[in-house]
Amino acid sequence: MTCTIISTGDELNIACKNENELPYPEIKAKLREKIWELYCKGYDSFWINCEYGVPLWCGEIISALAMYNDIELNIAMPYEEQSTNWVEEHRDRFFKIHAESDNVDIISHQYTDNCYELADEHMIDNSDLLLVIGITSNCYGASYAKGRGVKLDNFNIFSENY
């Protein structure tokens, strides 16, 4: 079975920006546990858009799990130059995940106002489950998944402490 993972972007609102400090290790541990739980339930193929934050972290987690388990990582890249303006460290991580993935689909050659929504649609159309990481599942992907009959799971890993 296939699962798409998207984020509402709540991780970008955390005051601390150093991924080595709290709360990031806790957040990543919760993501790892959730992905492992889904894998144990039969989800062995995952889609992400590899955007910085939760999607990139999930890509790193899935890539690490794939070293010892039969897990597939697929990326729907919203547009070709997605990581152009990222800091070098994040861009290097982005390209490492791309190199380790099983499949990369480029949705748009150039940035457009709806390239992220098109990437979400592409991933959801190829999935059995949409996992929304964030405080609320009120996002475009969630409403699109409901309309397509794809199961929806909202996973709020962000607390008021962050």
C-alpha positions, 0 to 999 in steps of 0.5 A: 500500500502507498502513503503520501505524507504532506505537511501543513507547514507548522514546523516552519513557525517554531521559534528555534531554527537549529535542528539539533536543538529541542524540539526537533529531535522529539519531532523527528522521533515521532515522525520515525515512529509514525512511519514505522507504524505505517510500514508495519501496517503494510504501507511500503511505498511513500510519496513526499514533495521533499520541501524543507521541513517535515517532507525532507525529514520524512524522506531522510527517515524513509531513506534510512529505513530502506537500508534494512527494509523493503520500503520505496521512496517516491518524490513529486518535485513541484518544480525543477528549481525547488531547492535553488534558493535554499541554504547549502546544507539543506540543498545537499540533503535535498539532493541526497534524498533524491539520489536515494529515492526510487522515483522522482516525478517532476510536476512542473518545469517552472514555478507556478502558483499551483505547482505544489497543489499539482504535486499533492494531487499527483501523490494522492492520486497514487496513494491509499492513505494521506498522512497530514502532519500538522495541527489541522488537516484543513489543507488543500491535500486533505480536501482533495484526498477526501474527494478522491476517496483516499483515507486521511490520517491527521498526525499533530506532532506540534504542541503549544510548547513549540 
